[in-house]
Amino acid sequence: MDRIHRPVEEGMLPPKRPPQLTPEDISDRRGGNCLLSFGFPGSGKTTFQSFMINYLRNKGPFQFEILVPERVNGPDWEGQAIVNGWLSKWETGRFPEPTPAQESDIREVSFKVTTTSGRKLSSEISFLEVSGELLEKVLPEPGYAPDLAQNLRAFLENPHLKFVLMLMINPDVTGNDQLFASLMSYLDHDFPGLRDRISIGIVLTKPQACLARLNEFSNSRQNFQRLDRDAQMAYLNRFCGQTYQIWSNWPSPRKTLLSPLYLGDIETVEGEPRLRDPDYRHIEQMFFWIVEQFTGQRPGPTWWQRLVGKMDWQ
């Protein structure tokens, strides 16, 4: 993250680190909407969350406000700092840096969105910035039981919270199916009944690479020309069979999502990828679905706007 370094005058102590999120803070909550992106390192979790914030700030039909939670020791400004860094990166098309891999580096970003057109909807949402290295610990190994960081467990243990769980599938990474199946076994064992409070979305990052892999390794003779709904289902069934079964048999079909995530045209500048022309279509539809999971309604035209045929409600 880009930071502005302020000089420390002689004889002055450096500024204290802001109050951090603790399990006690999480367990005391009596309600809330939580978005959790889950996947291996490099699966696109931070890119997804930061691009969503970039959409809300610059494109979507929403009033967007970062919240500053009160912790035991005072206000927590870390979420605002993270968002400032992300937006600074996206201004020049640069991608955010990976999340550090220590438990002490887990951060919460809380924000409020209110529609500025169409249906009047408002929701407060929080998501966690967690490294893939910490999420990998849900995979059992010989001699080691699966586990998650304390703050993550505290969220899952709180019966008053609602969750949207986004499973991030990067076609360049193997083992996605084992990771997600292990996660569900872990949740079912340690948090019985949690599925009833979870909506589950599956995100196919790098859509063109997904399409190429599907056509190269699929047992079907069909050659998919684009990653449409049929191709997405075929990809999930072919490369993540256990995850496909979990997703297709979720308690409520209305609580499921399957979507690619196309960001736009990407070029290489000075050896690093740059997003030249952002495409917000996929992230918008995903966020509309997220809002619907938490509010019960999807952003869209009002009853009167539909009646008069004004479908360009944005």
C-alpha positions in Angstrom: 0.0 0.0 0.0 1.3 3.5 -0.8 1.7 5.6 2.3 2.6 9.2 3.1 5.6 9.1 5.5 5.4 12.1 7.9 8.7 13.1 9.6 9.0 12.5 13.3 10.4 15.5 15.1 13.3 15.0 17.5 12.2 13.9 20.9 8.8 12.8 19.7 7.6 9.2 19.8 6.3 7.7 16.6 2.5 7.5 16.3 0.9 4.6 18.0 -0.7 1.8 15.9 -4.4 2.2 15.8 -6.6 -0.1 17.9 -6.9 -3.5 16.3 -9.8 -5.9 15.8 -10.1 -8.4 18.6 -12.2 -11.6 19.1 -13.9 -9.9 22.1 -14.9 -7.0 19.8 -16.5 -9.4 17.3 -18.2 -11.6 19.9 -20.0 -8.6 21.4 -21.8 -7.7 18.2 -25.5 -8.2 18.1 -25.9 -8.0 14.3 -24.0 -7.3 11.1 -23.4 -8.2 7.5 -20.0 -9.9 6.7 -18.4 -10.5 3.4 -15.6 -13.1 3.4 -13.5 -13.8 0.3 -11.8 -17.3 0.5 -9.1 -18.7 -1.7 -5.4 -19.6 -2.1 -2.7 -16.9 -2.2 -3.0 -15.1 -5.5 -6.6 -16.2 -6.1 -7.8 -12.6 -6.4 -9.3 -11.9 -3.0 -7.8 -8.4 -2.5 -8.3 -7.6 -6.2 -12.0 -8.5 -5.9 -12.6 -6.5 -2.8 -10.5 -3.4 -3.9 -12.1 -3.4 -7.3 -15.5 -3.5 -5.7 -14.6 -0.5 -3.6 -13.3 1.3 -6.7 -16.7 0.6 -8.4 -18.7 1.9 -5.5 -16.6 5.0 -5.2 -16.4 5.9 -8.9 -19.2 4.2 -10.9 -22.1 2.5 -9.0 -25.5 4.1 -8.2 -24.6 4.3 -4.5 -23.6 6.8 -1.8 -20.5 5.2 -0.4 -19.1 5.8 3.1 -16.3 4.2 5.0 -17.1 3.6 8.6 -14.7 4.1 11.5 -15.5 1.4 14.1 -15.0 2.1 17.8 -12.7 -0.5 19.4 -11.9 -0.9 23.1 -9.0 1.5 22.8 -10.5 4.0 20.5 -11.4 4.5 16.8 -10.0 2.1 14.3 -8.8 4.0 11.1 -7.2 1.0 9.4 -10.1 0.4 7.1 -9.9 4.0 5.8 -6.2 3.7 5.4 -6.6 0.4 3.4 -9.2 2.0 1.1 -7.2 5.1 0.5 -4.3 3.0 -0.6 -6.4 0.9 -2.9 -8.0 3.9 -4.6 -4.6 5.5 -5.1 -3.5 2.4 -6.9 -6.5 2.1 -9.1 -6.2 5.7 -10.2 -3.2 4.7 -12.3 -4.5 1.2 -13.1 -2.1 -0.5 -10.7 -3.2 -3.6 -8.8 -3.2 -3.7 -4.9 -0.4 -5.4 -3.1 -1.0 -8.9 -1.4 -2.2 -8.9 2.2 0.5 -9.7 4.7 0.5 -13.2 6.1 0.4 -12.7 9.9 -2.7 -13.0 12.0 -1.9 -9.6 13.4 -2.3 -8.2 9.9 -6.0 -9.2 9.6 -8.0 -6.0 9.0 -11.6 -5.2 8.8 -13.0 -2.7 6.3 -16.5 -1.5 7.2 -18.7 0.7 4.9 -22.2 1.8 4.3 -23.9 2.0 0.9 -27.2 3.7 0.1 -28.7 3.7 -3.4 -29.0 7.1 -5.1 -31.5 6.0 -7.7 -34.1 3.2 -8.1 -35.2 1.3 -5.1 -34.2 2.9 -1.8 -31.9 0.5 -0.1 -29.2 0.9 2.5 -26.8 -1.6 4.0 -23.7 -1.7 6.3 -21.2 -4.3 5.2 -17.9 -5.4 6.6 -15.2 -7.6 5.0 -11.9 -8.9 6.2 -8.5 -8.5 4.5 -6.9 -11.9 5.2 -4.0 -13.5 3.5 -4.4 -16.8 1.6 -1.6 -18.3 3.7 -3.8 -18.0 6.8 -6.9 -19.4 4.9 -4.8 -22.4 3.8 -4.8 -23.6 7.4 -8.3 -25.0 6.9 -6.7 -27.9 4.9 -6.1 -30.8 7.2 -2.6 -32.4 7.1 -1.3 -35.6 8.7 -0.9 -34.9 12.4 -2.6 -31.4 12.1 -6.3 -30.6 12.4 -7.7 -27.7 10.3 -8.1 -24.4 11.9 -8.6 -20.7 11.2 -7.3 -17.5 12.8 -9.0 -16.4 16.1 -10.7 -13.4 14.5 -12.2 -15.5 11.8 -13.4 -18.0 14.3 -15.0 -15.3 16.3 -17.0 -14.1 13.3 -18.2 -17.6 12.6 -19.1 -18.2 16.2 -21.3 -15.1 16.5 -24.9 -16.3 15.9 -26.1 -12.8 15.1 -24.1 -12.2 12.0 -25.1 -12.9 8.3 -22.4 -14.0 5.8 -21.7 -13.9 2.1 -18.9 -16.3 1.3 -17.1 -15.7 -2.0 -15.0 -18.6 -3.2 -12.3 -17.3 -5.5 -11.2 -19.7 -8.3 -7.9 -18.8 -10.1 -7.4 -21.2 -13.0 -3.7 -20.9 -12.6 -3.9 -22.5 -9.1 -4.4 -26.2 -8.4 -6.2 -27.6 -5.4 -9.1 -25.2 -5.3 -11.6 -28.0 -5.0 -9.8 -29.6 -2.0 -9.5 -26.2 -0.3 -13.2 -25.4 -0.6 -14.4 -28.9 0.3 -12.2 -28.9 3.4 -13.6 -25.5 4.4 -17.2 -26.8 4.2 -16.3 -29.9 6.2 -14.6 -27.7 8.8 -17.6 -25.3 9.0 -20.1 -28.2 9.3 -18.1 -29.8 12.0 -17.1 -26.8 14.1 -20.1 -24.5 13.4 -23.3 -26.7 13.0 -26.2 -24.8 11.4 -23.9 -22.0 10.0 -24.9 -22.8 6.4 -28.4 -21.3 7.1 -26.8 -17.9 7.6 -24.4 -18.1 4.6 -25.0 -17.1 1.0 -22.3 -18.6 -1.3 -20.8 -17.1 -4.4 -18.2 -18.7 -6.7 -16.0 -16.3 -8.7 -14.0 -17.4 -11.7 -11.1 -15.0 -12.0 -9.2 -14.6 -15.3 -12.2 -15.6 -17.5 -10.2 -16.0 -20.7 -7.8 -18.4 -18.9 -10.8 -20.3 -17.5 -12.2 -20.7 -21.0 -8.9 -21.8 -22.5 -8.4 -24.4 -19.8 -12.0 -25.7 -20.2 -11.6 -26.2 -23.9 -8.2 -27.8 -23.5 -9.0 -30.3 -20.8 -12.8 -30.9 -21.0 -14.0 -34.4 -21.8 -16.8 -32.9 -23.9 -16.4 -32.5 -27.6 -18.1 -29.1 -27.3 -15.8 -26.1 -27.9 -17.0 -23.2 -25.9 -16.6 -19.8 -27.6 -17.2 -17.7 -24.5 -17.5 -18.2 -20.8 -21.3 -18.0 -20.7 -23.5 -19.7 -18.1 -23.2 -23.2 -19.7 -19.4 -22.8 -19.8 -19.2 -21.6 -16.2 -21.2 -24.6 -15.0 -19.0 -26.9 -17.2 -15.8 -25.4 -15.8 -17.0 -25.7 -12.2 -18.2 -29.3 -12.6 -15.0 -30.3 -14.5 -12.3 -28.8 -12.3 -14.1 -28.4 -8.9 -16.5 -31.3 -8.7 -16.9 -31.3 -4.9 -17.4 -27.6 -4.8 -20.0 -27.9 -7.6 -21.9 -30.4 -5.5 -21.8 -28.2 -2.4 -22.9 -25.1 -4.4 -25.7 -26.9 -6.4 -27.1 -28.4 -3.2 -27.0 -25.3 -1.1 -30.0 -25.0 1.2 -31.5 -22.1 -0.8 -30.8 -21.6 -4.5 -31.5 -17.8 -4.0 -28.4 -17.7 -1.8 -26.0 -18.9 -4.6 -24.1 -17.1 -7.3 -21.7 -18.2 -10.0 -19.9 -15.5 -12.0 -16.7 -14.7 -13.9 -14.8 -11.6 -12.9 -13.6 -9.6 -15.9 -11.8 -6.4 -14.9 -11.1 -4.9 -18.3 -8.2 -4.5 -20.7 -4.9 -5.1 -19.0 -1.5 -4.2 -20.4 2.1 -4.4 -19.1 3.8 -1.2 -18.2 7.4 -1.2 -16.9 7.1 -4.9 -16.1 3.9 -4.8 -14.1 0.2 -5.2 -15.1 -1.9 -2.1 -15.5 -5.7 -2.0 -15.9 -6.1 0.3 -18.9 -9.9 0.4 -19.3 -11.9 -0.9 -16.2 -15.0 -2.9 -17.0 -17.5 -2.8 -14.1 -20.2 -5.1 -15.5 -19.4 -8.2 -13.6 -18.5 -6.5 -10.3 -21.7 -4.5 -10.4 -23.9 -7.6 -10.8 -22.0 -9.4 -8.0 -22.4 -6.4 -5.7 -26.2 -6.2 -6.6 -26.5 -9.8 -5.5 -24.5 -9.1 -2.3 -26.9 -6.3 -1.4 -29.8 -8.6 -2.1 -28.5 -11.2 0.3 -28.2 -8.6 3.1 -31.3 -6.5 2.5 -33.7 -9.0 0.7 -33.9 -6.7 -2.3 -31.7 -6.2 -5.4 -30.9 -2.6 -6.5 -33.1 -1.8 -9.5 -36.0 0.3 -10.8 -38.9 1.2 -8.6 -42.4 -0.1 -9.2 -43.3 3.2 -10.8 -40.2 3.2 -13.0 -41.0 -0.3 -14.2 -44.6 0.8 -14.9 -43.6 3.7 -17.1 -40.9 1.6 -18.8 -37.9 3.5 -17.4 -35.5 0.7 -17.1 -32.4 2.9 -17.3 -33.0 3.7 -13.6 -29.3 4.4 -12.9 
